[in-house]
Every structure is written in structure tokens, then in C-alpha cells.
Amino acid sequence: MKKLMLMAAVAAGCACAHADTLTAQDYVQDGLIAHWDGIENAGYGQHDAQATIWKNLVAGGLDLTLQNGAQWVSCALQGNGKLVASNAATLDYQTIEIVFVNEKTGANAWLFSNGVSKYAVLASNRVQWNNNRGIRTFNFNTTGIHSLTWVNDKSAYIDGAATTYGDYSDTWGAGNSGVHLGARNSDSKYGFYGKYFAIRLYSRELTADEIASNQALDARRFGGAGFHTWVGASGGNWADASNWEVDGAAVTAVPGVTTLVSVASSTVAVNADAAAARLELSGTAKLSIASGCAVGAFVATRDGVAVPRGIYTGTGTGGTQVDWLEGDGVLRVAGGKSIVPTRFPTPAGEGWYEFGMASGGTNGYNGTSGTPHAGQHYIVGDHPIWDEYAFPVGAKLRLVGHILLETVPAGLFSEYDVSGTTRVYVNGTQAFADGTKFTIPSGCTFRCQPYKWELDASVADKWWCTAATSNPLTYTDDIENNGTHAIYGDGTQTARQIFSGNITGAGELYINGFGHQGRLTGGYDANFTVGGQNGCALWFDTTTITGGLVSATLHGCWVTGGNGKYGTNVSYCANAILFGKDNSAAIADHELAITTLTGNAGDTTDIPSGKRWRRGGHVIVWGDNTVHVGELKEGLHVVARRQDQDCNNYWLGSVICKGIGNLVIDTFTSGNLYPSTNINVKIGKVVAASKIDYTYQSGAINGMTLDITNTCNASAIVKATDIGMLPAQLSGFKGTVTLTDTATKSYTMPIDFTHGTNSLYNTTGCIGSGTLGSAPASGTIDATFPTTGDAPVKGEYALARFTSGGERLAGWTVTLNGQSVESTIAAGMEVTVKKDATGIWLDVRRPGVTIIIR
């Protein structure tokens, strides 16, 4: 559709040489921040010969307003010695490309009006001359259309060749004040006499190949002068290019180097390597390409229909067979890509093309100080750049061994095989641009490391990751992991990686340590083992979860003598599995199951400040979601609020948790459990003399539950600062309950009598079990409840009650609705304070009737 719109617009409004099927979108797009095109001056596919605004084709505005009666002539903006177009918006560009015609010629001719200073402005980024950072040119005595490129203040190119023509003043960079074409202002001093065909601005420095590719397109679309690019040669290496000359003439022979080849209803013999910017075959036309010869074409058409990118022959050997070719030679079609492919690899058989270093590949990390590449990772392996290659239609891609994988463009291959890979580093946000799932085979390690890689000048095929970002990066493809999915961030990679695709498989997730974390936001139906180092985290930020973890090990910390290296650095020492949606109480469709979890949890006192914090493994769960652990080893911190964790490291400290969390443990084998006060804990079996420690919070009422549903070791301990921090329901516990705070405190405990003693409705105090081993000698509990309305249900209601040891609370004061009474009437029922060996409780029953006989 775009082609039809463009051709119709061009036909109505202007005539442009070699516009063919190519459009403004065929130029290099990476880094393009502004693009004004003479053919498509009113938008993609549109031309308006009467336009007074030159439309920027890149989203974001920046349209150029025409000045001083500037007008369109043959799809170009006419310069008349004055400022002809401007826009003062701030731009940060590093490369500028301009296609123009000089209309000032003659002896000692200057490209523009011959001002006193002998130079003039072609394109400026300031209207006024002072501090101008624009392009000015010197003594360019030539006619015709030319492509001019400046790359910052480093290099300049005219028609694809490096040049010393031209100059610019000052240094480019941030804050370039817009684009102004022609004179420095509205007068004719330093004005430009000629035509502008196109202007492009890039936020980065284009490479020489990209510049050549863009300028080749300029020549073909606007009818410009000669330019350098690639030409077919023996062995399929297009790098031995000479010069494609554009003269606009259609020819019927095939010389070695020609721009346009048009063959109509005849057969043309090709006995030597040849190249064409455009090859047109119509009617009964054929090419007869001799064995061993190759014809390279940037664009090829057959009866006006574009020939897809690929390799074609008359016999089908080594390419796709077509009836308009004869002989055993090949036609190689680039397909109009922004970068002309320079390589034609040999297929490995049955249509497969193989990439990767099958043997000799290695990887490593320079953990030493100094240079080069201190603290950086490397891979020795293949690093294909896909735009350099041309493949036949239907080609299949096989990856093997070690490979640094640039994202494979969509439509390049019909099938993928990655079963032979050993190590894959993806330099992009997806392995396959068409969204194909990447299956990590057994024995393969997969990483997403989409930052700058540099080739080691001293070692062949050794690539160093040498750039970093602090922002999370999202990998979008589905992943089936049957090997090792390494969520890496050490050295110069990302510290936080998001994986938005569907995750399946039964391999390993390995999270590198020291603050590096992975976040799964898509579907999860996998059963992984999780390993890692200090300071790592795995976040299940999803409600679509049917899988779990076979085993997970959350490391403690490298602590010498309790407070050695990293001993009080929670950014290094806190490790976590998170489960819940950020800033949401959304409930997942399933619980997160972990068959075996080794938590390595501990607590540490920062001796200089006296501050305690959590060290080692954490489960952070919220939104009424549940983490279900089959066997818990070496303890765990379980929290549902970041403030309970005392860690501000990336997602560990920034995630917003809403609602409560639930932890279910079938067997608690060893270590200590540290729950926060919005976590319900259910444990089937407490095997060891473990401690369940609630001493990280104080000054509130813990309304959560702790249930031991099977058996509990009699040597186990429940520890809390005070009565308020004990869970509201403590059941099935056989060990000792200890309170560490000896201060006298007061608590208000709301009681709901209307539902009976059901613990679901009585969530204050401690409806408990176990032996109270220590408690303050005194304290106050104010039990509050309605005295009117529905009548209370008869029964015994716990305020602080245990299996035994309750006599330690004998000195405590209990008030009823703030009144120092032993009993009161509430809606016709008598409420009485009771103290015994189980602790403190309320007896609710109907008042008795006293009969006095005189």
C-alpha cells in the first residue's frame, strides 16, 4: 500500500530519478531522530508540491517551516540565498546527512554565496552565526546531486567517499538548537544557492558502511552522482567493490558495474561477475549466468513484482530455482535492505545455515583490577551480524557451540535449531525478532546481555561486554529452559532483567549475586532449580503460574566473625524469592510451590549502630498469595512489606506490596524462621529445635496466625518482643514461648463475641499453645467489645493464652472497655476476666439467678 501511495503522489507532484520501490523508510533507522525527505515531503508515502511545511518523518514533530517564499522544484526545496526553512527545537544529534545540488559554479566558485569570509552555511543548528555548530563548505566546484555526511567533528563523506571538503565550527553535542537551512538568518549573506533533497539527523555516529548504504539509496532515489558500495565477486564476497555509477540510463547489456539493468523479452548472457543497483526483468526476459559467476542486485523485480531477498539459480543448486534464470551461476538479491549484505554463507546441508563456534569457544570474567576489561565478562565465539548476510528463501538457521547472538530479523529463516548450542549470549531484547520461543538445551547456558560488546584486538573472536545500564531491560521471547538460564548482571551488564514471555522447562535458573535480580512477568509453567550468590533475587511478578521450583538455594553472606566483609551490607547479603504483582493485591491462579528451599537465613546486629537486620534468604509474598515449601532448610525470612525487610536494594526495597502473604511449610528441618506481622504461617512438621522469631516488629498487634498442623519439636521456640507481636492464633506448638521485652506495656484488644470462639474472628492477643517461658511481670490489656446489639456467644475467649506457663501473667491488669472491673454485662451476657495457668481469658455466659431464702 505504501508503494502505491508513493508512486501516485510522485506522479502527481514531481518527477524524481530512480525513486523505484524504495521509500524513506529504507534508510538506516537506528538512531534516526529527524528525517526530511523531498519525495515524501508531506509524510510517508506522500508528496505535496504546494507544501509550506516540510514534514519530519520521525515521530515527535520537528517539522520545518518554509521561509522567504521557498518552493518545491522536482522534489527538492529550492534555496535562494536566504534562510529557506527552520525549526528551533532542541536536538541532540551526532550525524547529519544532506542531499543537495550546488547551483553556484565557475572559477573559484563557492558552494554558496561568496561572502567576505569565503564560506557559507548549508545547514546550521543556530539561526544566528555566533556559536554556530552548523555545516559550512569550502570550494566545492561541482554540479549535480550529491550526498554529504558529517559524523560529529570526526569525519565527512561525499557520495560515499571520505572527503576534506567542508567544515563546521565548534563542537556538536547536547543542546543543538534546531535546524536552519540556507543563510545564517533571513538576509542573503552566506546564503545557499541550490536545492535540498533530503536531510537526516542521527543521535549516534553512523558507521562508514551505514553512510555508504544511505548514500547509495540517495543516489538511486534522487538520481545522484557515483557512490561506493559493494559488488559481486568470486566466492560471493561483495567487499571487493569498485564504483557503481548512476547515469539514469536503462541498458540491456550487463557490464561488470552498472546501476540500472533493464531486460525486456530477451536473454542476456553473463560471463563474469556483475552487479546492479536495480535489475528489472519483464516479458520473456532471462539471464543466462555462466557457472562460477554471480550477479548481485540491490533490488530485483520480475514484471514489476519485487524478487524477495535471497539466492537464485537456474538449476536450483545452492539456491532457489526460477524459470527466468539459465546456467549454473547465481543471482544474489539484497532485497532493498538498509545495509547491503556482503556475505553469502555456504549451507551446511538440507537448507541449514550454521553459525557458532562448535569447538574452541570459551567464556570468562576478568575479576582483577586494572585494565583492560576489569570486572567484565567475555565470550570467545561467533558473532554474526545478520544484515551482512543474504540467504535463500526458505533458509534454516542452526546455532552451535558458543555464540554472541544478535537478534535474528524476522523473515530471514523459516526454521531454527539451537539444540547444538553450548553457550548463547543474546545481544538484544529477544533472540528471534519473529517471537519464536528460544529452547535452551541441556548443557547450554543462556544469557541476555544486550549492551555494547567490543572485539579484543589481541584475541580472535573474543568479545568483551563493555557497557552497562542501571535500568531494567525486558527480554520478550518465550523461553523453554532445559539447561541453565543465567540471569546475570555482574561486571558491566544489567543489574535487573525482566522476562515477559512464557517460561517453561525443567532446567536451572542461576542468578548472579551482589544486587542482581530477575523478574518474570509472563506465564510461568516451569520446574527449575535456582542457584546463585549473595544479593540476588527472583521475582514472580505474575498471576499466571502453574509451575514451581524443584529446589532453591538462597545464600547467606560472607561474614567473618559475625560482622566481617559484607557483614552489615544488606545490599550484598539479602537474597529473595518474591511472589506478587507490584503495587497490587491481585491473587495468582496457583500457589508458588518450592519442593526444597535452603534459606540460609540469619539475623545480624550492626554493632556500631545497634541496628538489627535480616541477612540471607527471604521469601517476600503478598496479595494473599501463597508460597508452599515442601522442605525448609537452614531457616528463612518471610515478609510481606519492604519496611519489614530493612533493605533498599533495587526490587527488594522498591517493590510495593499490598495485602497479606501466606507461607506453607510441610517440613521445617533446620534453622530459624523470621516472619513479619502480615504473614500467615502454616507448618506441618517442626523437626529440629528451631526458632520462630517475631522480634523484628513491636508496638502493634500481630493479627496473623502460626499453625503447626502435624508435630512440633518440644525444644522449638516462638520468640517475640511482647504479647502484641505474638501471632493472634498460635496452635499446635509444643515448645517454649519467650517474650524479650521486660517493659510494662498496654494493649487494646478488640474482641468479637458474636461469632463465638472461632479463631477466624478473634485475631488479637494470642489464642495459643506452647509453654510461656518468659514475660514481663506486669502489663495492661484493655479488652473492648460492644455492650449492646447482638448477644455474645457463650464461650472462653483468649487474650493471652497458652498450654502452660500462663501464671507468669498473674500480675497483669485487665480492663473491660476501659473499666477496672472483673465483670460486666454485654447485651444480656456476663463477661468475666479469668486468670489461670493457661494465661488470661474472658468467660462469657448468661448471668446466674441468686435466690435468697430468709
PEMO-V781316 format. One record per residue. N is the residue number from 1. RES is the residue in one letter. OMEGA is omega as a letter, one per 20 degrees, with the letter a starting at -180 (999 if undefined). Layout:
n->[N	N]
res->[RES	RES]
omega->[OMEGA	OMEGA]
This chain:
n->[1	2	3	4	5	6	7	8	9	10	11	12	13	14	15	16	17	18	19	20	21	22	23	24	25	26	27	28	29	30	31	32	33	34	35	36	37	38	39	40	41	42	43	44	45	46	47	48	49	50	51	52	53	54	55	56	57	58	59	60	61	62	63	64	65	66	67	68	69	70	71	72	73	74	75	76	77	78	79	80	81	82	83	84	85	86	87	88	89	90	91	92	93	94	95	96	97	98	99	100	101	102	103	104	105	106	107	108	109	110	111	112	113	114	115	116	117	118	119	120	121	122	123	124	125	126	127	128	129	130	131	132	133	134	135	136	137	138	139	140	141	142	143	144	145	146	147	148	149	150	151	152	153	154	155	156	157	158	159	160	161	162	163	164	165	166	167	168	169	170	171	172	173	174	175	176	177	178	179	180	181	182	183	184	185	186	187	188	189	190	191	192	193	194	195	196	197	198	199	200	201	202	203	204	205	206	207	208	209	210	211	212	213	214	215	216	217	218	219	220	221	222	223	224	225	226	227	228	229	230	231	232	233	234	235	236	237	238	239	240	241	242	243	244	245	246	247	248	249	250	251	252	253	254	255	256	257	258	259	260	261	262	263	264	265	266	267	268	269	270	271	272	273	274	275	276	277	278	279	280	281	282	283	284	285	286	287	288	289	290	291	292	293	294	295	296	297	298	299	300	301	302	303	304	305	306	307	308	309	310	311	312	313	314	315	316	317	318	319	320	321	322	323	324	325	326	327	328	329	330	331	332	333	334	335	336	337	338	339	340	341	342	343	344	345	346	347	348	349	350	351	352	353	354	355	356	357	358	359	360	361	362	363	364	365	366	367	368	369	370	371	372	373	374	375	376	377	378	379	380	381	382	383	384	385	386	387	388	389	390	391	392	393	394	395	396	397	398	399	400	401	402	403	404	405	406	407	408	409	410	411	412	413	414	415	416	417	418	419	420	421	422	423	424	425	426	427	428	429	430	431	432	433	434	435	436	437	438	439	440	441	442	443	444	445	446	447	448	449	450	451	452	453	454	455	456	457	458	459	460	461	462	463	464	465	466	467	468	469	470	471	472	473	474	475	476	477	478	479	480	481	482	483	484	485	486	487	488	489	490	491	492	493	494	495	496	497	498	499	500	501	502	503	504	505	506	507	508	509	510	511	512	513	514	515	516	517	518	519	520	521	522	523	524	525	526	527	528	529	530	531	532	533	534	535	536	537	538	539	540	541	542	543	544	545	546	547	548	549	550	551	552	553	554	555	556	557	558	559	560	561	562	563	564	565	566	567	568	569	570	571	572	573	574	575	576	577	578	579	580	581	582	583	584	585	586	587	588	589	590	591	592	593	594	595	596	597	598	599	600	601	602	603	604	605	606	607	608	609	610	611	612	613	614	615	616	617	618	619	620	621	622	623	624	625	626	627	628	629	630	631	632	633	634	635	636	637	638	639	640	641	642	643	644	645	646	647	648	649	650	651	652	653	654	655	656	657	658	659	660	661	662	663	664	665	666	667	668	669	670	671	672	673	674	675	676	677	678	679	680	681	682	683	684	685	686	687	688	689	690	691	692	693	694	695	696	697	698	699	700	701	702	703	704	705	706	707	708	709	710	711	712	713	714	715	716	717	718	719	720	721	722	723	724	725	726	727	728	729	730	731	732	733	734	735	736	737	738	739	740	741	742	743	744	745	746	747	748	749	750	751	752	753	754	755	756	757	758	759	760	761	762	763	764	765	766	767	768	769	770	771	772	773	774	775	776	777	778	779	780	781	782	783	784	785	786	787	788	789	790	791	792	793	794	795	796	797	798	799	800	801	802	803	804	805	806	807	808	809	810	811	812	813	814	815	816	817	818	819	820	821	822	823	824	825	826	827	828	829	830	831	832	833	834	835	836	837	838	839	840	841	842	843	844	845	846	847	848	849	850	851	852	853	854]
res->[M	K	K	L	M	L	M	A	A	V	A	A	G	C	A	C	A	H	A	D	T	L	T	A	Q	D	Y	V	Q	D	G	L	I	A	H	W	D	G	I	E	N	A	G	Y	G	Q	H	D	A	Q	A	T	I	W	K	N	L	V	A	G	G	L	D	L	T	L	Q	N	G	A	Q	W	V	S	C	A	L	Q	G	N	G	K	L	V	A	S	N	A	A	T	L	D	Y	Q	T	I	E	I	V	F	V	N	E	K	T	G	A	N	A	W	L	F	S	N	G	V	S	K	Y	A	V	L	A	S	N	R	V	Q	W	N	N	N	R	G	I	R	T	F	N	F	N	T	T	G	I	H	S	L	T	W	V	N	D	K	S	A	Y	I	D	G	A	A	T	T	Y	G	D	Y	S	D	T	W	G	A	G	N	S	G	V	H	L	G	A	R	N	S	D	S	K	Y	G	F	Y	G	K	Y	F	A	I	R	L	Y	S	R	E	L	T	A	D	E	I	A	S	N	Q	A	L	D	A	R	R	F	G	G	A	G	F	H	T	W	V	G	A	S	G	G	N	W	A	D	A	S	N	W	E	V	D	G	A	A	V	T	A	V	P	G	V	T	T	L	V	S	V	A	S	S	T	V	A	V	N	A	D	A	A	A	A	R	L	E	L	S	G	T	A	K	L	S	I	A	S	G	C	A	V	G	A	F	V	A	T	R	D	G	V	A	V	P	R	G	I	Y	T	G	T	G	T	G	G	T	Q	V	D	W	L	E	G	D	G	V	L	R	V	A	G	G	K	S	I	V	P	T	R	F	P	T	P	A	G	E	G	W	Y	E	F	G	M	A	S	G	G	T	N	G	Y	N	G	T	S	G	T	P	H	A	G	Q	H	Y	I	V	G	D	H	P	I	W	D	E	Y	A	F	P	V	G	A	K	L	R	L	V	G	H	I	L	L	E	T	V	P	A	G	L	F	S	E	Y	D	V	S	G	T	T	R	V	Y	V	N	G	T	Q	A	F	A	D	G	T	K	F	T	I	P	S	G	C	T	F	R	C	Q	P	Y	K	W	E	L	D	A	S	V	A	D	K	W	W	C	T	A	A	T	S	N	P	L	T	Y	T	D	D	I	E	N	N	G	T	H	A	I	Y	G	D	G	T	Q	T	A	R	Q	I	F	S	G	N	I	T	G	A	G	E	L	Y	I	N	G	F	G	H	Q	G	R	L	T	G	G	Y	D	A	N	F	T	V	G	G	Q	N	G	C	A	L	W	F	D	T	T	T	I	T	G	G	L	V	S	A	T	L	H	G	C	W	V	T	G	G	N	G	K	Y	G	T	N	V	S	Y	C	A	N	A	I	L	F	G	K	D	N	S	A	A	I	A	D	H	E	L	A	I	T	T	L	T	G	N	A	G	D	T	T	D	I	P	S	G	K	R	W	R	R	G	G	H	V	I	V	W	G	D	N	T	V	H	V	G	E	L	K	E	G	L	H	V	V	A	R	R	Q	D	Q	D	C	N	N	Y	W	L	G	S	V	I	C	K	G	I	G	N	L	V	I	D	T	F	T	S	G	N	L	Y	P	S	T	N	I	N	V	K	I	G	K	V	V	A	A	S	K	I	D	Y	T	Y	Q	S	G	A	I	N	G	M	T	L	D	I	T	N	T	C	N	A	S	A	I	V	K	A	T	D	I	G	M	L	P	A	Q	L	S	G	F	K	G	T	V	T	L	T	D	T	A	T	K	S	Y	T	M	P	I	D	F	T	H	G	T	N	S	L	Y	N	T	T	G	C	I	G	S	G	T	L	G	S	A	P	A	S	G	T	I	D	A	T	F	P	T	T	G	D	A	P	V	K	G	E	Y	A	L	A	R	F	T	S	G	G	E	R	L	A	G	W	T	V	T	L	N	G	Q	S	V	E	S	T	I	A	A	G	M	E	V	T	V	K	K	D	A	T	G	I	W	L	D	V	R	R	P	G	V	T	I	I	I	R]
omega->[r	a	a	r	a	a	r	a	a	a	a	a	a	r	a	a	r	r	a	a	a	a	a	a	a	r	r	a	a	r	a	a	r	a	r	a	a	r	r	a	a	a	r	r	a	r	r	a	a	a	r	r	r	a	r	a	r	a	r	r	r	r	r	r	a	a	r	r	r	a	a	r	r	r	r	r	a	r	a	a	r	r	a	r	a	r	a	a	a	a	r	a	a	r	r	r	a	r	a	r	r	r	r	a	r	a	r	a	r	a	a	r	a	r	a	a	r	r	a	a	r	r	a	r	r	r	r	a	a	r	r	r	a	r	r	a	a	r	r	a	a	r	r	a	a	r	a	a	r	r	a	r	a	a	r	a	r	r	r	a	r	a	r	r	r	a	r	a	r	a	r	r	a	r	r	a	r	r	a	a	r	a	r	r	a	r	a	r	a	a	a	r	a	a	r	r	a	r	r	r	r	r	a	r	r	r	r	r	r	r	r	r	r	a	r	r	r	a	a	a	a	r	a	a	a	r	r	r	a	r	a	r	a	a	r	r	a	a	r	a	r	a	r	a	a	r	r	a	r	a	r	r	a	r	a	a	a	a	a	r	a	a	a	r	r	r	a	r	r	a	r	r	a	r	r	r	r	r	a	r	a	a	a	a	r	r	r	a	a	r	r	a	a	r	r	r	r	r	r	r	r	a	r	r	a	r	a	r	r	a	a	r	r	a	a	a	r	r	r	a	r	a	r	r	r	r	a	r	a	r	a	a	r	r	r	r	a	r	a	r	a	a	r	a	r	a	r	r	r	r	a	r	a	r	a	r	a	r	r	r	r	r	a	a	r	a	a	r	r	a	i	r	r	r	a	r	r	r	r	a	r	r	a	r	a	r	r	a	r	a	r	r	r	r	a	a	r	r	a	r	a	a	r	a	r	a	a	a	r	r	a	a	r	a	r	r	a	a	a	a	r	r	a	r	a	r	a	a	r	r	a	a	r	r	r	r	r	r	r	a	r	a	a	r	a	r	r	a	a	r	a	r	a	r	r	a	a	a	a	r	r	a	r	r	a	r	a	r	r	a	r	r	a	r	a	a	r	r	r	a	r	r	r	r	a	r	a	r	a	a	a	r	a	r	a	a	r	r	a	a	r	a	r	r	a	a	a	r	r	a	r	a	r	r	a	a	r	a	a	a	r	r	r	r	a	r	a	q	a	r	r	a	r	r	r	r	r	a	r	a	a	r	r	a	r	a	a	r	r	r	r	r	r	a	r	r	r	a	r	r	r	a	r	a	a	a	r	r	a	r	r	a	r	r	a	r	a	a	r	r	a	r	a	r	a	a	a	a	r	r	r	a	r	a	r	r	r	a	a	a	r	r	a	r	r	a	a	a	a	a	r	r	a	a	r	a	r	q	r	a	a	r	a	r	a	r	a	a	r	r	r	r	r	r	a	r	r	a	r	r	a	a	r	a	a	r	a	a	r	a	r	a	a	a	r	a	r	r	a	r	a	r	r	r	r	r	r	a	a	r	a	r	a	a	r	a	r	r	r	a	r	a	r	a	r	a	a	r	a	r	r	a	r	a	r	r	r	r	r	r	r	a	a	a	r	a	r	a	a	r	a	r	a	r	r	a	r	a	r	r	a	a	a	a	r	r	a	r	r	a	r	a	a	a	a	r	a	r	a	a	a	a	r	a	r	a	r	a	r	a	r	a	a	a	a	a	r	a	r	a	r	a	r	a	r	r	b	r	a	a	r	a	r	a	r	a	a	r	a	r	r	r	a	a	r	r	r	r	a	a	r	r	a	r	r	a	a	r	r	a	a	r	r	r	a	r	r	a	a	a	a	r	r	r	r	a	r	a	r	r	r	r	r	a	r	r	r	r	a	r	a	r	r	r	r	a	r	a	a	a	r	r	a	r	r	r	r	r	a	r	a	r	a	999]
